[in-house]
Amino acid sequence: MASNKKDRRFECTGCGDCCTGNPKYYWVETTRLEQQRIAQYLDISLKWFRRRYAVREGDAEGISMRGGRCAFLDGNRCRIYSVRPTQCRTYPLWPALLSSDAAWKAEARRCEGIGRGAIIPLRRIKELLK
């Protein structure tokens, strides 16, 4: 059975490894609403948020990860954790990582929270990814 058809076990350890790493990942996708929430949380204008933190690729925008490190990572803690984007909220329960047991196991080598904590039922995973 493919990994995307199974319940998964995951608990964030707060290590920050998902917010750093591969320099080829230079942004975290965000919607305009997510950008507005983050700007409001930081008590800055959306215009300033976009000028200082956003990057653009085609029609999509995201938070800069210059050098493979999220702009909002402070040590190994997220400065915007309570308003973090969906991409961050749903990690590692992404379709690409759930697509096969091999992909899930490969990500587990990078993420110490995979395989820990309570089981996340498949129905909950599907809800998160909507």
N, C-alpha and C positions, 0 to 999 in steps of 0.2 A: 504494500500500500504506500502510495506517495506521501511525503511529509505533509502536504497541504490538506490531507484528509484526516489528520490526527490532532488530538488535544496536545498542547505544548506546556512545558514547565519553564517559567521565566520569572525572575525577580531582580529588579535593578539593584545593583550594589553601590551605585554612586561613584564608580571608578572613573567615569569621564572618558573611557576609551572610545565610546561610540561618537564622541564629539571631537575626536582627534584622529590622526592616522594618515591614511593615504592622501597625499597632496593632490591627486587627480580629482578628488571630491572637493570642489572648491565652493560649494554652496549647499544650503538646506532650503528646499523648496518651501515657499510660503504663499498664502493667498493674500489679497489686499486686506481682508478682514483680520487675518492673523497679524499682519504688519501694523494695522491700526491698534489692535489690542496690546501689542508689544510696546508701541510708541506711547500709548496711554499709560501703561504700567511703568514705563521709564520716565514719564512726565516730560516727553519731548514731542515736537510736532511730527506728523507723518513725513513731511518734507525733509526734516532733519534726519529722521530714521533712515529714509531711503537714500539720502546723500551719504550718510556715514556708514551704514551697515548693509545695504542691499547691493546685490549684483543681478545682472540681467543676462538671460540666454534666450534668444528668440523672443517669444511671447511670455515666457515664464520669468519669475523673479524669485530671489531667495536671499537668505542671510549668508554673508560672506564667511567662508572657511579658508581664508588666505593661509597658505602654507599647511593646509590640512587641519586647521584648528578653528573651531567655531568662535566667532567674535564675542559671544556671550559666555564663554567658558572662563571661569575665574578659579585658577588652580584646577581642581577636578570637579567643581560645582557649577551648575548652570545658574546664571544671574537672572534668568527669565523663566525658571522652571514652571511656575504656576500658569504661565501663558505661552509656553513653548508650542511651536508649530505641530501640526498633525504628524508630519514626518518623524518628529522626535517622539511624540506621544505613542506612536504605534511601533517603534523599533523594539525588538527585532522581528515583529510579527508582520513583516512585509511579504507580499506574494512571491517575490524572487527568492527570498530566504526560506519560504515554506514550500517551494516548488519541488524540492526533493530532499531526501534524507541527507544526501551528500552536501547540499547547499547549507542545510541547517547545522550539520556537524562542522563544516568549514567555518561558519560564523561563530560557533561555540568556542573555537580556538581563539577567537578575538574577543568574545564577550563572556566574561566570567559569570554573568547572571543567567545564561542559558543553562537549563537543567536544574536550577535552584527554585525554591519557593513553591507556591501552590500551583496546581495544574490549572491552566487556562483552557477551558472547554472550547472546542471548535466553534460552537455557536457564538461565544463571546469574541473570538478572534474575527469572525465574519462581521460582527457588529462594529468592532473597532475600525475595520477597513472600509466600511461604507462611506 
